[in-house]
Amino acid sequence: MTKKVLFCATVDYHFKAFHLPYFQWFQDMGWEVHVAAGGNMNLPFVDEKFSIPIRRSPFHPENLSVYRRLKRLIQDNGYDMIHCHTPVGGVLARLAARQARQKGTKVLYTAHGFHFCDGAPLKNWLLYYPIEKFLSSYTDCLITINEEDYERAKQMKKTACGAKKIHGIGVNTDRFRPVSRAESERLREKHGFGAGEFILIYPAELNGNKNQGLLIETAALLKNRIPELKLVFAGEGAMEEPYRKKAESLGVSDMVRFYGFCRDIHELIQLADLSVASSIREGLGMNLLEGMAAEKPAVAADNRGHREIIEDGVNGFLVPAGDSAAFADRIEKLYRSPGLRKAMGQEGRRTAECFSETRTVKEMAHIYAGYMDKKEKSV
């Protein structure tokens, strides 16, 4: 009988963006791949897709019916393995899989950055930590992508073998690669940017945690110091209108471009001069790694995920959280030092290669292989 794996997340775009190589790996191993997530995307390397409207808020009343649907889905299909992602998708899938796990189904969860971390608000610790601690008892393998989360996961799991750390979710270093000056200028023309502009790129959802407002404040500080500066937000989100109003109130609307969703995000990164990131919490910082792969120096807020990939002063700069003046100073330093930009960019490429898709697929394959033939019952 063909073995089956179920991947579960809040939205299907999460898989489209990050996990297709793992779907392909399972199919190459002869497994049937199923996906349960919100959205109607057609995903390659998937045998069966279930559109389930998982709500991001853990207390949304519709998530009760989502839990029931997931439980029926898991019972009906008799999965050999379930790998869940995203906070709410991970909670609901693990709760729904409890009975299946007693029959031998292996349940894995990748934490793309715990909501409870050093410096996180107290409410995050009071809400999310007890939930994750409870659910760790219903998780065969808890996979983390940074050192701080890994140490915490080992404390939650009874044995160290139940907690693993991988090098992120994998950067496609062929897609995100450095390009020639001529190609960069061609891309600028294609996407409506000027050849002489100094472009900062931040691909991320527009929300409070990504904290784009800090970068708008930074742009205001640099208005006279770097007149040709362009700050580009590639993404959509609930905070777009407030951020637009902030840019207008600070007099930098002409310096800030809200690009929206971009299918060719690698091109926006390749045409930029720097990668920036202002997030308050970050599991790792894939957007920065993609920039590094294209030899773009990184200037980012100091948090656990960014510390994992940025060596301050070597492949980029770490800036104290909330410090727009420090952001402005580091950006201006790179603006005035083309040689430093080049050297940091080359170091960044070497960093990105350590987090390549090829490497992380091998790491996950090793983890998956450890559970593929284990059908013993769990408590």
Secondary structure, 3 states (H helix, E strand, C coil): CCCEEEEEEEECHHHHHHCHHHHHHHHHCCCEEEEEEECCCCCCCCCEEEECCCCCCCCCCHHHHHHHHHHHHHHHHCCCEEEECCHHHHHHHHHHCHHHHHCCCEEEEEECCCCCCCCCCHHHHHHHHHHHHHHHHHCCEEEECCHHHHHHHHHHCCCHHHEEECCCCCECCCCCCCCCHHHHHHHHHHHCCCCCCEEEEEECCCCCCCCHHHHHHHHHHCCCCCCCEEEEEECCCCCHHHHHHHHHHCCCCCCEEECCCCCCHHHHHHHCCEEEECCCCCCCCHHHHHHHHCCCCEEEECCHHHHHHCCECCCEEEECCCCHHHHHHHHHHHHCCHHHHHHHHHHHHHHHHHCEHHHHHHHHHHHHHHHHCCCCCCC
